[in-house]
Amino acid sequence: MQKKSFVKKIYELTKKIPKRKVTTYKILAQAAGTKAYRAVGQALRCNPYSPIVPCHRVVMSDGSVGGFAGSLNPNSKEVQKKIRMLRKEGIKVKNNRIVEFEKVMFRF
């Protein structure tokens, strides 16, 4: 039951990330009151509610896009879909990194 509530909390927080903004796994974990950054990534990897729960807006702390739908390969169709979704919302991505990362950063 505890895992379910953790995942639910992550999804609820993720839904608060506005369009044209991104946040990091670390910031999302901190907002959830945990240091389990990888667990946040796992919860989002299994997100059945995308794009209602906009996990595509969660990126790595260094500004790189990170994984999507279970794939970490930046050339995979899944990660390329994440990049397309971000670009559609107005986020600029170049070489699998968020352009002007700090300007589009969302903090809880």
N, C-alpha and C positions, 0 to 999 in steps of 0.2 A: 504494500500500500504506500509506503514511503516513497518508492521510486515513482509511482504514478503521480503523487503530489508534486514531486520535484519537476517532472516533465511538464505537468500542467502549469506550474509556476513559470517555467522557461517559456512555454508557448504564450502565456498571458503577457509576459514582459515583451516578448518579440513582437506581439501585435501592436505594441505602443511605439515601435520605430516608425516614424513617418516616411512617406514617399520622399525621394530625393535625399535621403539620409542613410547612413550605415552606422553600425556599431561593431564592437569586437566581441569575440567569445569571452574575453577577460572582463570587459565592462558588463556584459550581460550576466556573467557569473557573479560578479560583485553585487549587482543589483538584486540578485537572487539570494545574496547572503552566503555565498560559498566561494571556495577557491578551486572548485572542481571544473576547471575550464574544459578539460577533455570530456567530462560528463555532459556539459552543455552541448559540445559538438556532437556527441552521440545522440542526445535527445533531438537535436535539429536534423541529424542525418536520417532519422526515422520519422520525420514530420509528415503525417498523412494529410495535413490541412493546408499545404502550400497551394496557392499564394495567400490564403486568408491569414495564415501565420507566416509572415514574410521572411522566412529563414534566409532567403537570398540577400537580405540586407545585413547579414552578420558576416564579418570578414576577419582576417588575421590582424593581430596588433601591429604588424609592420606595413599594413596597407595592401597586402596581397589578397587576392580574391578568396583563396582557400578552396575547400571542397564544396561539393553539392551533390545531393541525392546519392550519397555513398561513395562518390568518386573523389579522389584527391589529385588525380592527373589533370593538370591545367589544360591539356589538349583534348580531354574527353568531351563527349557530347553533353554530358551533365554540367560540367563546369562552364562550357561554352554557353549553355542555356542560362546559367546564373548571370554570366556577363551580359547576355542579351537582355535579360530582365532588368538588370541594373541600368543599362544604357537607355532602355525604354522609359525609365523613371527619371532620366536626366543625369545619372551618375556617369562620369567619364572614366573609362578604363583603358589603360595602355600597358601593354606587356604584362597582362594579368595583375595589374596593380591599380588601385584607386588613385586617380589624379586629384590633386589638392585634397588629400585625405583629411587633414585637420578641418578644412572648411565644411566638409559634408558629414563630419563625425557627430553622432547623437549620443548624448550621455543622459542617463536616467536621473 
